[in-house]
């Protein structure tokens, strides 16, 4: 039985240092590498579904006229795949900025050898392994991450945000009338309600965000790279989805949903578990309708604490 090959999708201009280093690191005689090389960003994006890469390399010299936008497009097209940027020494600042657009790391041409490449690939594959382990920590009823999976991915998202100097937005939600639904309508109503709320949250956030079921009636969603304007849009979208869901609930009646939310920025020196605890604590307070003003107030409260 042949061993699994490492699938890499690469765009690279001259000189082809990365290609040469990969060939040296994975000799053809060992058949351990499946390398696909393309010459443009549109072609790379078109090849994603065909190649199903485990690692992507993007050369900024082939990402003109707007390299950062190109990196952003590639990351949005395959947010789960580690993205490594290649750059000339003169483009080092742009390469560093690419970390805020979704790149996991960058390599400077002239300094790419097997040792450096092996280090970067090890980090990229560790990233994939963590994703795989987290996927095992999913709730069987809703398909969302359970608490352990959410904590694992949330911790990594916070570490990434610190490196990129970006912000996070965390929302927790609880179904307050789940016990009433069970008593009056039975387990079928409960199971259906849990799936409906899970779909509501997952549909209201981006594919790159992290959504979880933390307890029997409690859910959470972590929005990465979420500036205040985008969080307001998320809040408005959720309000509309909740209102529509409650209008269509039929004999089981409307949900009683309690929410709590706040921002986090790298200036705040707390662990992700503490961040989550602080938002969950809001669910124990008297219920307040969740609006974009709520999110703004939470952000201001957080800033005052800092």
N, C-alpha and C positions, 0 to 999 in steps of 0.2 A: 504494500500500500504506500503510495507516495505521500510525503509530508505536505502539510498545508503551505502554500506559497504566500508571501507577503505581497499584497496588492497595493501598488503605488501609482498615483496619477500625477504626472509632472509636466509643467511648462518651464522651459529653460532656454535662454538665449546662449550666445557664445561668450566665453568658453563654457563648455558643458561639464563643469567641475562636479556637479552633483551626480550627473549620470555616470561619470567615470568612477566616482567614489562608491556609488551604489553597486556598480559592476564589480568593483574590487571587494566590497564587503559581502556581496552575494555572487560568487563565481557561477558562471553558466553551468559548470560541471556539477554543481550542487543542486541546481534547479530549485532554489529557494525564493526566487523573486519573480513577480509578475509585474513588469514595468511598462506602463503605457505613457508615451511621450507625445504631447500635442504642442502646437505652435501658437495658439491663441486662447484667450479666456473664454469666448463663446463656445469654442470647440470643447474646452475642458468641461464647461457646465453641461454641454450636450452629452458628454461621455460618462457623466456621473452614474447614471442608472445602469449603463452597460458594464462599466468596470467595477462598480461597487467598491471603491477604494477604501483601504484602511488608513492611509495617510495621503494628503495632498500637498504638493509643492507648487508654489506660484512665484514666478520670476517677475519682479516689478518692472523690469525693462520691457516685458511683453504685455504690461498692464496699462499702457498709455491710452488716453491722455490723463486719466485720473486713477492712479494706482490704488489709492485708498478706497475709492468707490468700487473698483474691481475686486479688491480683497473682501469688501463687504458683500458684494454679490455672490462670490463663491461661498462665503461662510453661510449666507442665508439659504443658498441652494443645498448645502449639506452641513447643517449646523452640528451634527453629531460626529463628523469626521475631523480629526486633528489637521490643522492647516499650518504649514510652515512656509514662511516667506523667504525668498532669495533676493539679495540686493547688492548693488555695487557699493563700495565704500562711500561714495558721494551721496548715496541715498539712505545712509544709516538713520537719519532722523525720520524719514518717511517709513522705514522698516519698523522703527520703534513705535511709531504712531499706529502701525497696522495691528498692533496688539489690542488696541481699543476697537478695532473693526472685526475682531473674531479670530485673528491669528494666534496660534498657541506659542510660537517662537519664530525667530528669524535667524538666518545665516548670511554672513557677508562673503561675497565672492573674493577669492584670494586666500581665504582661511577655511575652505571646506575640504576636510580630509576624512578618512574613515573613522578616526577617533571621535571627531566632532559630530559626524553624521550618526554614529552609533549612539551617542549620548542623546541626541535629539529624537531619534527613532525610539529609544527606550522610553523616553518621557511620553511620546505619542502613544505607544502601545499600552503604557500604564494607564493613560487616559481612557483608552478603549476598554481595558480590563475593568476599570472602575464603573464605566457605563454598563458593562455586561453584568457585573455583580449587582449593581443597583436594579437592573431589570428583573433580577430574581426576587427582589423585594417589592413585589406588586400585590395589591389587593385583588383577590379572586372575584369579588362582586363587581368592582368598578373598573379594574384595570389600571388604577392610579397607583403611584408609589405609596408604600406604607411609611410609617414614621421613620424607621431606620433608614430606608432608602432616601427619604426627603432630607434627613440630617446629613447623610453622606454627600449627596449632590449639592445641598445648600452650603455645606462647608467649603466644597471646592469652588462653588460659584462666588463665595465671598473672597476666597483667596485670589481668584482671577480678577475680581473687581478691584481689589487692593492694588494688584499689579497694573491694571489698566486705568486706575483712578476713575472708575465709573461707580454708579449707584445701583442699589437694589430696592425693590418695592415688594413688601410682603403683605399679603391679605389672608386672614383666617376667617372661616365661616362655619357656623354651627346651625344645625336644624333644631330649633328649640321645641318643636311640637312632634318630634319623632315618637316619643313614648305614647302620645295621644293617638297618633296614626296607628301604632301597633295595637293599642287597646280597642280602638273603634273599628279598624278596617283589617287588622291581621297582618301577618308577615309578608304577604304579597305586596301590600301597599308600602311597607317599609322598604323592601328590596327595590321596588320600582322607584321610590322616592330617592333612594341613595344613588341609583344610576342616573336619574334625572339631574340631580345636583352636580354629580361628577361631570356629566356632559355639559352642563351649563358653564362650569368653571373652565373645563378644557377648551370649550368653544370660545370663551371670552378672552383667552390668553394666547400668546404666540406659541408656535411649535418649539421654540428655543427656551421657553419658560418651563418651570417645574411645578407640576400640580400633584397633590397628594391627598389621601384620606388618612388623617392622623388618629382618628378614633371612631367609635361607632357612628357618631353624628357630626363629626368635625372634619373640616377640610382646610387645605391651605394651597396658595398659589404664590410662587416666587417669580417676579418679573425681573429679568436681568437687563442691565443697561437701560434702566427705566428712569428717564428724566421726568420732572413734574408734569409737563404737558401731556406726555404719553400716559402717565398714571391717571390723569383726569379723564382721558379718552377711555381707558380701561374701566374706570368707575361708571362712566355714563353708559358704556356698552353693557356692563353687568346689570345696572339698574333696569335697562330696557329688557334684557333677557329674563330677569327675575319677574318683572311685571307681566311679560307675555306668558311665562311659564305658569304663573299663578292664575291668569285668566283662563288657561286651558286645562286646569287641574281636574275638572269634573267633580265626581262625587266625593273625592278625598279632601277637597277643599284646599285653600292656599297654604303654602309653606310659611312658617314663621322662622325667618332667617336672621341670625345675629352676626354681625361682622365687626372686625377690628383690623386696622391696617396702619402701616407706617413706613417711612423711608429709612434707608441706611446709607451712609457714605463712608469712605475710608478714614475720615477724620474721627470716626467713632470706634474706639478700641474695645470692642466686645467680640466674643465668640459667636458663631452662628446660632448655637444652642441658646445663648442668652438673648439674642435678637428674637428668636422664635418664642421664647418664654415671655418676653415683654409684650409681644403682640397677642399671644394666647391669653394673657392676663386681662386684656381688654374685653374678652368674651365673657368675663365674670362680672363686668360692670353692667349697669342698666342699659337696655337696648337703645341705640341711637340709629335712626335711618342713615344708611351709608350713601354719601354723595361725594362729589368731587371736592366740596368744601371740607368734608371729613378728612379726606386724604391730605389736603393742604394743611389742616390744623395739626394732624399727626406729624407732618414734616416739620412744622414750626415748633411743636413740643419737643421733638427729637433734637432740633438745633439748640433749643434753650438748655436741654440737659447737657449738651456738649460744652 
